């Protein structure tokens, strides 16, 4: 089921609101029907001021008693307008998977910093309280908005990270008691570290728990999931490396607030990866979400549904991008595992890790995860070429096909032990080369189909009428572009251009700073749109106030005229954005014709339709050859993506174990 972004009110509520509004207009228009006028006529001792004072008092009482819901509602309305400005299209898939009543934990991938929370907030009818990093809680604007949304501040270990003294080397094999021995050089383990603190290696996001400290230059680390893999990336045991210290954080108060909210039927939003990033796959999940779910089951006997949310962005860091929000099927704790959780120790870790694995699988079922950017480019190109031309896919169909290609790609790699045949590599190289050629020429794949049609339509056998219609179409694009440009030029230059340029420079600086401070970001694109929105929220009203002051001091406009001008700023600003976007569509449509004026580009454009046809033919041939080996992924109509992703992970783990045995 695919739905467009819904309004704040349901269709029935909206109809009721309209009827009530017009009923009030009728009452105010006719004194004979006005109940207040009738009441005052019957009781002349009571004045209109008495009635007004009583009503104002009731309004104030109602407002104060419902302050938080009203603030949340107002914040949600505000961010609906923000999303409509900064995103061209937001579509929602699977809203029927959200429980209508009772407590819920939403777990989402974290691909676009602060925009992720807003995206879920504006596409979900439930009121959500997010766990917010304490570092963000105290930021101007962000902290105030988080409070308005009912957020719960959380102190993260990585926000308190500090550089450890000296350097360390680590044994590559664990001891018999599942610990790893660490030897330091110039270190101060006894004074800088405590048992249960964590350390982090260079270029690694994983914190490894300290099991014991022997002296300033010797300690042991606990062997947990991912630890040996992190150690394998370092030059141990021959070389020494620097390390970061992540102090243990006591989250008792946070857990108390969260459990109280869940017990009262509220909902919690969590990003279990721990921080935003621009990678193409999930980061390892933090165990906090599993602890919260088990604690609520233990304390109040409530098995809280854990609903995965997939945030899938297209051009996430750019203005007027697109997004698909997908809500997956809920995950529940297996009630029989509560006894093991209550035992503590190894049993508690085992059931929490098992639940965390199931949560991770459910999150993968609502996103399209791939190993790297090149693979993502290949999958996007393959999906576009494989589908039928001229057919518009729904968001659900796009998600389904993208996941089929992604999971199929992973399984094909596993089936050949990571060494694909030459034919496969050649096809992959051709897909990437085709995508790069489109980027270099500045056109899209659907326009290549248009070039092919144009060559067929305007070939040697073209009619005079077809030629005239074709040229009229080009003239129409140019005329529309010029008309839109003239209308939008002035408001765009005065109201949008200053803010756009300033926010772009600001967000790029923030991106570089975030990239330098992060261990997991690739290019830091995940922070750009959030920072641009924050900058715009501050600069836009500042610019309007500045223009209002200039009009007041340097023109002869009277009060009403000045008010009309100032209140028109939002309308003209939004209209110029829509007009500019419409003009950009014309620019994109005209670009192939402009490029044909350049001889070298004309030859490349002429060759593209044939290249596309050959690629499409070879791609479909390859899929027909390999597809049947993928079973349900190829033949299935409705797939259980949680089951599919779990099977792929099991296949990956099995292959890795076999590889280690061979070594």
SULDAGI-V524045 format. One record per backbone hydrogen bond with DSSP energy under -1.0 kcal/mol. CO is the residue of the C=O (numbers start at 1). NH is the residue of the N-H. Records with the same first field share a line. If there is no record, write none. Layout:
CO: NH, NH
//
This chain:
1: 94
3: 92
10: 14
11: 15
12: 16
13: 17
14: 18
15: 19
16: 20
17: 21
18: 22
19: 23
20: 24
21: 25
22: 26
23: 27
24: 28
25: 29
26: 30
30: 33
34: 38
35: 39
36: 40
37: 41
38: 42
39: 43
43: 46
47: 51
48: 52
49: 53
50: 54
51: 55
52: 56
53: 57
54: 58
55: 59
56: 60
57: 61
58: 62
59: 63
60: 64
61: 65
62: 66
64: 67
66: 70
67: 71
68: 72
69: 73
70: 74
71: 75
72: 76
73: 77
74: 78
75: 79
76: 80
77: 81
78: 82
79: 83
80: 84
81: 85
82: 86
83: 87
86: 320, 321
89: 323
90: 5
91: 325
92: 3
93: 327
94: 97
95: 98
104: 268
105: 307
106: 270
107: 309
110: 277
112: 115
113: 116
114: 118
115: 119
116: 120
117: 121
118: 122
129: 269
130: 152
132: 154
133: 137
134: 138
136: 139
139: 143
140: 142
141: 145
142: 146
143: 147
144: 148
145: 149
146: 151
147: 150
152: 132
154: 134
157: 160
162: 245
167: 185
168: 241
169: 183
175: 178
178: 223
179: 175
180: 221
181: 171
182: 219
183: 169
185: 167
188: 192
189: 193
194: 197
197: 210
198: 246
199: 208
200: 244
201: 204
208: 199
209: 222
210: 196
212: 220
215: 218
216: 189
217: 184
218: 214, 215
219: 182
220: 211, 212
221: 180
224: 227
226: 230
227: 231
228: 232
231: 234
235: 239
241: 168
243: 164
244: 200
245: 162
246: 198
251: 255
252: 256
253: 257
254: 258
255: 259
256: 260
257: 261
258: 262
259: 263
260: 264
261: 266
262: 265
266: 104
267: 129
268: 106
269: 131
270: 108
271: 274
272: 286
280: 370
287: 291
288: 292
289: 293
290: 294
291: 295
292: 296
293: 297
294: 298
295: 299
296: 300, 302
302: 304
305: 105
306: 331
307: 107
308: 328
309: 109
310: 326
312: 324
314: 322
315: 318
321: 88, 89
322: 314
323: 91
324: 312
325: 93
326: 310
331: 306
334: 337
335: 338
337: 341
338: 342
339: 343
344: 348
345: 349
346: 350
347: 351
348: 352
349: 353
350: 354
351: 355
352: 356
353: 357
354: 358
355: 359
356: 360
357: 361
358: 362
359: 363
360: 364
361: 365
363: 366
372: 376
373: 377
374: 378
375: 379
376: 380
377: 381
378: 382
379: 383
380: 384
381: 385
382: 386
383: 387
388: 391
394: 398
395: 399
396: 400
397: 401
398: 402
399: 403
400: 404
401: 405
402: 406
403: 407
404: 408
405: 409
406: 410
407: 411
408: 412
409: 413
410: 414
411: 415
413: 418
414: 417
416: 419
421: 425
422: 426
423: 427
424: 428
425: 429
426: 430
427: 431
428: 432
429: 433
430: 434
431: 435
432: 436
433: 437
434: 438
435: 439
436: 440
437: 441
438: 442, 443
445: 449
446: 450
447: 451
448: 452
449: 453
450: 454
451: 455
452: 456
453: 457
454: 458
459: 462
463: 467
464: 468
465: 469
466: 470
467: 471
468: 472
469: 473
470: 474
471: 475
472: 476
473: 477
474: 478
475: 479
476: 480
477: 481
478: 482
479: 483
480: 484
481: 485
482: 486
483: 487
484: 488
485: 489
488: 492
489: 493
490: 494
491: 495
492: 496, 497
496: 500
497: 501
498: 502
499: 503
500: 504
501: 505
502: 506
503: 507
504: 508
505: 509
506: 510
507: 511
508: 512
509: 513
510: 514
511: 515
512: 516
513: 517
524: 527
527: 531
528: 532
529: 533
530: 534
531: 535
532: 536
533: 537
534: 538
535: 539
536: 540
538: 542
539: 543
540: 544
541: 545
542: 546
543: 547
544: 548
545: 549
546: 550
547: 551
548: 552
549: 553
550: 554
558: 562
559: 563
560: 564
561: 565
562: 566
563: 567
564: 568
566: 569
568: 572
569: 573
570: 574
571: 575
572: 576
573: 577
574: 578
575: 579
576: 580
577: 581
578: 582
579: 583
580: 584
581: 585
582: 586
583: 587
584: 588
585: 589
586: 590
587: 591
590: 594
591: 595
592: 596
594: 597
595: 598
598: 602
599: 603
600: 604
601: 605
602: 606
603: 607
607: 611
608: 612
609: 613
610: 614
611: 615
612: 616
613: 617
614: 618
615: 619
616: 620
617: 621
618: 622
619: 623
620: 624
621: 625
622: 626
623: 627
626: 629
627: 630
628: 631
630: 633
631: 634, 635
632: 636
639: 641
640: 644
641: 645
642: 646
643: 647
644: 648
645: 649
646: 650
647: 651
648: 652
649: 653
650: 654
651: 655
652: 656
653: 657
654: 658
655: 659
656: 660
657: 661
658: 662
659: 663
//
